[in-house]
Structures are given as C-alpha cells and as structure tokens.
C-alpha cells in the first residue's frame, strides 16, 4: 500500500466521520416515531468493502459496539457478489444484532460504477415489532424470542432501489403501530445519503486511495489503542454488582467480572455471572460486548473515533448459557436495563486501575410503555414511550450531569411531544432535592415524572431497576438513592409497583416514576462550601442536608455559608443538630 500523505488521510477520515453524522441527521429528521425522532435511539456507521467498521456517528453504545460484528454476520447471508446498487438488507435477530427484536439493522452496499467501495449501515429502535406486550419489551411471562415479536433473519428489504412489498406487508401485519414502516423508509433514506457521500469521496480521490485510507485508519487506530493499553499496569481486577430481579418475586442477577490487562489487549471475563433466566431480560453477547467496549474505550482512548481497529483490542468472554451470553432463542426484549449494570461493573474494575478517569454509578432510567387500542382523540391505537432519566454518577473533578443518560444516548422525551402523540398528561417533571449521592463531587439528582392516563383504559409495561440496590459511589462518595415506581401517589389507592411488570390502567390513573440518582465521588465533607451553597440556592440540597451530609452550615437569612460554624462542624466541635 503506498504511503498516504497526512492531509489526505485527515480530510478523508473527517469526511467518513461526517458521513456517518449526516446519516444520523437524516434518519432523525425523516423518522416517524418518537423513539427515533425525539428519543435518538438509533446509530449509523460506514464500513469498507471487506465489512470492517471505519467510522460511526456519536449515538448509542449498545448499537455501535455490536455493529462491527453484526454487519459481518449479515454479509455471510448476503455476500458482496449477491448485492446490487440500491439493495438494502435488514436483520433484527437478537443473537446476530444488538440483542433484542426492536432494533433493526439496515445494510446498504455502496458502488462506484461496478466496484464495491463499502457499506452504509444504520440501526434504529422501532417503537413496536409485535409480540405479547406493547413496545415489544415484555419482561414477565415470556421465555423465548418467538413470544416477543417478529424475528427477521437477514433479508433483502430493498432490491435495486425498490422496496420488496411482500416483506413490508409481513412486517405491517405483525406490528401495532404503523410508524414502523415510516421508520424503515427513513433508515433507507439515511443510507442513501451515506452512499452518496462515500461515492463522492471515491470520485474525488479515487477508489484505490479511499480503500488505502480506510486501511490506514484501522492500522493507526489499532496502534493508538495498543499504546493506551500499554500505559496501564498489567494484572487482573474484580468487581461485582447485581440486577434487582427479573420480575416480581424473582431473585437478583449477579454480575461478576474479572478484567485483565495484558500488553496488547483488555479481557473482560464474566465467568460467575448468573445463568440465563426465563424472562425477557437476557443479555446477548453483542450487547454485553457493546457496553464493555463503551466503558473501556471511554477510559483508555476517549477522544479517538471508534472503529474496528480499536474494538479488536478488547476481548469479551462469557460462558454460553449465562445471563450475559444466553443461548439463541432466549427472551431478551427488555435487555436495555442491563446497559448500566455492564458498563458500571466494568467501570468498577477500571476505578481500581485509573481512578481519576472513571465515574460513579448513574441513575439508569424508567422506560415504561403505555398502550391502548383507541385514543379518545384519534380513535387509533396509541403507544406512549414514557422514558424518565435521572442524573449521572460523579467524576473525580466534577459533579454528575443532571437528567442525562449514561451510558446510553437516550433522552427525556419532551413533555409536549408525549402529550401530542398519546392520550396522556404529564403532571410533573422535576428534580427531587437531597437525592444526589453526596461527595466532594456529588451525583446527579433523582428525577420524578408523573403521567396521568386520559384514555378510558390502557396497559403499561414497566421497565426499570435500582429499586432494591443503589448506584455506588467512589472514593468515599455516598451512593445514590433507590428508584421507585408508584401508582396514584398521595391517594388512598397508592400502590408501589415492581420495577419490571405489566399493569392495567384506567382513566385518571397516575404513574409516578422516580429514578435512582447518581453516586458521589470523594468525601462529602471535602466539598467546597461554595458549591454546597450554590446547590442550596438552586433547591437541590436543603439546609439540613448541607450540614448533615457535607458539614456545611448555611444561614438562611440571607443565604450564606457560616464559615466559622462550618469549620467547627467539620472538626466535630459544633453542637449537633437536635
């Protein structure tokens, strides 16, 4: 391969990254469903002609980590010689794709004349793909993939630019919400944009130069990742956490990791993690791999664009039949609840190696789906995607972000959008004071979101966690608080719901989601008193908690830190609060 001058390498590399980003912008703007349009639950990528991932958009780690392996498996079903310009192959099989049926991959070959120069790829989370529960993320009562929705092994959806009508009809007949068809067309449009940008690069620089640059990108990225790994000490570190349960009355799932650093790779060995379960939560290897990669890359080489050159330095091991590597056919629709646990267990190991680069455990999310056969406003079926995301865990030098997903890229869907798309009314959406894990830097706060059903009847599939365990803190930082899900709070009929389960609703019922909060980092009594005062002024920390948790005495009129009393409080010589 001839030497590539640095300017050409930089320009083409930047062009490929911007291609993936533009694909994402197209998909976002063309999508029909709120899961993609407002929830940003999609990802994009650019691949070379051999099926190596070269560039990705900055979207969901659960998609991006699996994409490099999924595309290769899909191309085993549709080798390059069987594809034509304008073709698109889709797949949502959990053992091939990103671990559950709602995520549909779409792969499009890109040609310059008759020469294959690469692939434009995207994946989108579809709002419903059938199955026993609205949203296709049932937890309780499902034991196998076939109960969860329509399963698509790799199949051609577009042939030479024309949709395969028979495949679209099969999909349409198996989903509750027709937005799915619109989102599939949006995925195709996004890949068309990606293909056009890749062809433009090949036309400008020549297909041979483009191929050489792609190979150089992989080589340089691989070398950079090896250098980052070599800066770490060799050894093996252990950490464990747990998922609360897999439904009402079930046992927790232990997550146990041995993370080993060698001279040229990092190995994540999940031996000792619980066995696969008869519930829709099993975590296929692609998804396990994705969040291991996300955590490790975020700590070792955070600013480098992700591609296969980096990923191949990270090895994931898990016994077949375990919860994080179930046998094909295991139910997995609600597997997204595992993202935090995998990521945070890896972070727990990395905290022992490079403590200044990691974050404490984050809040996670509530992700209930409310479905009804007929909206009183439209007469059509509705599906309300009612996500609620709390705060992130704290870092060595900063507080955890508020209402920000970690490690996924989901969002708190705007209230107006949710009320416009379904017969619901959001009664409150607010931070809960005194909930962030205390520390020198505190964790993000818990979020409360109350949703009232306006339709006559509905059914909610609840999905969350951390109602029994808490997000951990680091370096003497305190943990976050537990999550809660409450039906009709503050009434005589108030009822605490399990974090995972399906419940019937009637008109006027209120579902209150209260997320966990992020863990703190460092001793709370080492926190800058001015930061504590700022939190008191913002209504995030009470005057009482400022003293009890942080050792900061705040005068209430006017609000100010009592410096002398704070020194005595932190020294243990101030009279205790009665």
Phi, psi and omega in degrees: 000124179295154180295139178260126179291148187302325181293314179298317178301313183295318183293315182290320178300313177298324178295322179290321178295317179291332175299313178298321179293319180292326174301318179295318178298321179295314181297317179301316186278337182265348186290155179263322189270154179289339178298322179269311189293311178256331182279346179056033182268074180200170177206161182223157179201159177239132184236155175276181185291342177270358179088020176271134179286124185253320182210153180222154168282160181275081184232224191281125176302327180295332176273315189293323180289329180275334187305319183298330183265325181297315183300318179298320179291321179296325180287344172292329177280326181231081179300160185306323184290348179265358186254152180230161175304137180089354177288155172211128180251134179243160178197140173227013180302126186300327182280344176261318186270223187263016168107352172207161190294327181299337181274113181249118174280149172224123182244127180238125174289147180240124182243146165245103191067237178261002184266128175284123180249351179160196182222140170259130189226140168214167178218140178225142174276116182272142189296337177196137175231030178088204181089189190280346185226147175300135183087351175061033179230048178292143178255307188265139174090002176245140182237343184214159183304321185299340178276350192261350180149188180285130182252123184246105167294165182309124183213145182281118179265329176236135178237113179052042175090357181246136178293145175275101190300325182296320179293318179298322179293321178298316179295313181302323181285356185239009181237154181278327188241126185284354174305335180304318181295320177295321179292325176296319177294324177295322177298318180295318178300319179297319179291327175299318177297314179300317180297319180297319181291323178293319177297321180299319177296317180294323179292322183285317186253346184098142182295329179293316178296318178301316179296319180295320178296318178301317178295321179294321178302313180297317182294313181294322179294320179297316179297320179295321180291321178297319178298320179295321179292321181293342176283351179265153175289145174286148178152183179233133180235151186236147174203153177211155177209192180207155167270139186307311186186182175239028180138168182306132175075015181252163182280157175293162176252116178283136173248116181235131184229136166247114182255122183245132175253124174246190182291333187224009180199162173241132184245126175254114182248115184264018176302132183103347174291155185301164179281162177300152188239158177273070180200162184277046185232357184302147190247101182296158187303324180300320181287319175302313180300319185301314185276341167294313180299316182301315181292315184292315180295322179298335181265325187266318186217063192292331187267353182277139174299141183277139174201183186292335178299326177280314187298325185289355174275356184244121183249132181245130178236136177202135180299136175297133184096357176276168182298328182263007173204064185289163176288148179307138182102347179292141179294141186206014188305324183261027187295346183299338180294344180277346185304311180298319185293317180297308182302316185284333174290319175297317178299324178298324174289314182295333178296335178279344183258310182228073188300336183277358183252353189255175173236157174289174182293145182260178188288329192077206186209164160256136182222061181282151174242128178251123184237146174213153184288333182207124173284138178294346182266327184243340185077002182256159174301148178227154175219112182265121180264098196255056183294148175220122186239128178268209188265164179273162173289155182283159179248171180303329184231014177202159176290158175289141179297149176275149175036054181226127181290142171208128008263003181282176179249020180293173183225163165279101183304133181307139181304316183299323180291318180295318180289333180283331187262350183206157181282069178227157176229121180275109186280328176203151174211104192209155173282144179261118183299155174062030182249334181298137179303122184290146178184176171305322167237128189268158176283161177294154186285161170287145178250135173251132179222116180253128184236124178259134177278128180262335178289166181295317180217160177196173177223133181246133170258109185272140179215119178191192179195189181063029172270349178241323175257172183234152175293128187285152170261173181231148173053052180075005172288148182277153178290164172285181179267167177285155175277164175215150171228120188233134175263127179055060182297145176075012178242172178295336180264018180304136184214128177277129182263153173291156181289342181223121181165170180242132186225142176276142179237154174235167183305132179094346178296143179243125174260118180254117177258125178234107186288165167291181178231167182283149177285155179271166179231120178089166182297124180303329183280000172262003181289140177303122180306328179295323177296320177298315179299318178301319179293323177296315180297326181279356181079014181271333180228134179279163177299320180295314180294328178302320180280313187290322184266322187251352181068028181248122181267120183247125173281141187271334182223105349283164180295121181196155176280129172276097189298312183297315180294326179295318178300315180292321179298316181288339176273352179081019183251359179274145180301128182300154176291131182277000000 
